[in-house]
Amino acid sequence: MTQDDSFDHLMARLNSGDDRAAAALFERFARRLLAMARSRLEAVRRKEDPEDVLQSVLRSFFTRQHGGEFDVTSWDSLWRVLALLTVRKCANRIAYFHAACRDVRREVTASPSQSADSWLGPADEPTPSEAAVLTDTLEQLMQALEASDRDVLTLQLQGYTIPEISRQVHRSERTVCRILERVRRRLRRLQGQGES
């Protein structure tokens, strides 16, 4: 089988909705596209995860290819389309984070005396029964989480800020915030189950 035959075969399978063809395309191009996204997103790295951009690029490509929007005839033309989508999505994300209301270039890091929890007043010590309920709830919550989500929650509980967590788990601040919001929703569900 020639290289063109394998390309035509892959595209035919992809157009018919074959998930293995999509996985093969991912395997072939993901590393290069991710490297491209990383290099272009350096200015907003704390806010935007290159993996999120890669997922968005592939989702857009698969949807638009299935709709017949692209005329790709070779591996080179396929790469050009994927690279162009990546460059444009990176440019859009950079523009988003450089908009006046969100401009990452204007952000400042809080001083140690201005921790994320400094707005909280002094807490009373929990009663033994409250501590037991908290421990049980936390154990339930931790067991239900994926390992990466557990790591983020553990660091949050230890008092690390979102930027610090982001650096330690090598994920964007936006991804860390999404994980913490997902954990909060799961905690609310657990609390709702406990009250009923």
N, C-alpha and C positions, 0 to 999 in steps of 0.2 A: 504494500500500500504506500503510495507516495504521500508527501506532506500535504499536498492539496486535497487528495482523497480523504485524509483524516480530518482536515478542516471541514470539507463539505459534509462528511458524515457527522461530525460533532454539531455543526449548525443545523442539520436536518433533525437530529435528536433534540437539540435545544428548542427548536421551533415547534416540535411536537410535545414539549412540556416534560421531557425526560430530566428528572432531578440529578441523575448521575452525570449527564452532560453539563449541567450547571456546576456541579461539583468539580468536574474536570477543568472547566473554564476557570473556576476560582483557583484551583491548584496551579494552573499555568500562569496566571497573571497577578494573583493577590500580593505576593511579596514585592514585586516591582511597583504596583500601584500604592501599596502601603508606604514604601520608601518615598515615593513621589509626594504623597500626602503629608508625611512627616516633615519633609524638607520645606514644603510650602506653608505649613501651619505653624512654623516655629514661633512666629510673633504672638500666636494665640494658643500655644500649646497647653497652658494651664486650663483653658476654657473648652477646648475642642479636642476630642480624641480622634486621631487619624483612623482608627478602626471604625468609628462611627461614620466617617466620610466614606471609607471603603464600602461599608455595608450599603450606604445610600447610593453610591455609584453603581454597584452591582444590581441593586433593586431597580434603579432607574433603567439600567441597560436591559435587564430581563423583561421588564414591562414594555419598554419601547420597542425592543426587538420583536417581541411577541406581537405587537401591534403593527409591525411592518415598517417602522420609521427609519430603520437603518438598512443600508445596502452594503453589507460587509462581504467581501469576496475572497479575502485571504487573511492569514494570521496578522500580517502587517496592517491591513485596514481595520481589523478588529482591535489591535493594540492602539491605533490612532484614535478610534472612537472612545475606548476606555480611558486613555490618557486625557483626551479633551474633556470628558465628563469629570474626571478627577480634578483637573486644573480649574474648571469652572466652579465646581462645588467648593473647592478650597477658597477660591476668590470670593464666593458668596459668603462663606463663613467668616472670612477675615473682614469683609465689609460689614457684616452683621455686628461683629465684636468691636469694630472701630466706629460704629455709629455714636453720635454724641452722648446719648443716654447710657451707653454700655461700654464706652471706650476703655479697653483694657490698659491703654497707655497712661490713663489718668489714675489707675488704681494705686493704692498705697497699702502696705502691709501694716496691720495693727501692731502696736507695740505690745510687749509682754503684759503690760498692765491693762491692756484692753482686750482681754481674751474674749472669745465668742460667747462665753457664758457670763461675762461680767455684769450683764443687765439683770441677772438673777439675784435676788436678795439672799440673805443667809438662810440656809435650810435647817429646819428642825430635824433632829435625829428621828428616824422611823422607829415605831414600836416593834417589838419582836415579831408580832403577827404580820405587820406590814412588811417587814424585812423578809419574812418567809414567803409571803405572796409574791413579792418582787423577785426573789430568787427563783421560785417556781416558774413565774412568767418568763423570766429571762432565759431559763434553761429550755423551756418550750420553744421560745422564739429562736434561740441559737440552733436547736436541733432541726428546725424547719428551714433554715437558711442554707444556701450554697456556701462552699468554703470561702470564695472571694468576698461574698457579702458579709460573712462572719468576721473576716479580717477587718473590713471597713467599720463594722459596728464595734468591734473590740477596741480599735483605735479611737473611735468617737467616745466610747465609755471611759477611756483612759484620759480623755481631756484634750486630745489632739484637735487642731483646727482643720477645716476642710483643705486648705492648701497643704498642710503637713501630711494629711492622710493621702492626698493626691500624689505627693512625691513618694511616699512610702510604698503605696500599692501600684505605682506606675500607671495611673489612670487619670483622666482629665478631671478637673474640679466638677464639671458638669455631670460626668458619669458618677462621681462620688455622691453628689447631691441626689441624683436619681436613685441610687442604691439606698441611701438613707431614707428617702421618701417612700420607697417600696417597703423598707423595714418598718417605718411608722404605720403604713397601712396594715401590714400584717399584725403589728402590735395592737392596733385598734380592733382588728377582727378577734384577736385572742382575748382582749378585754371584754368585747361584746359577748363572747361565748361564756366567759367566766361569770358575767352578770345575769345570764339567763338561767 
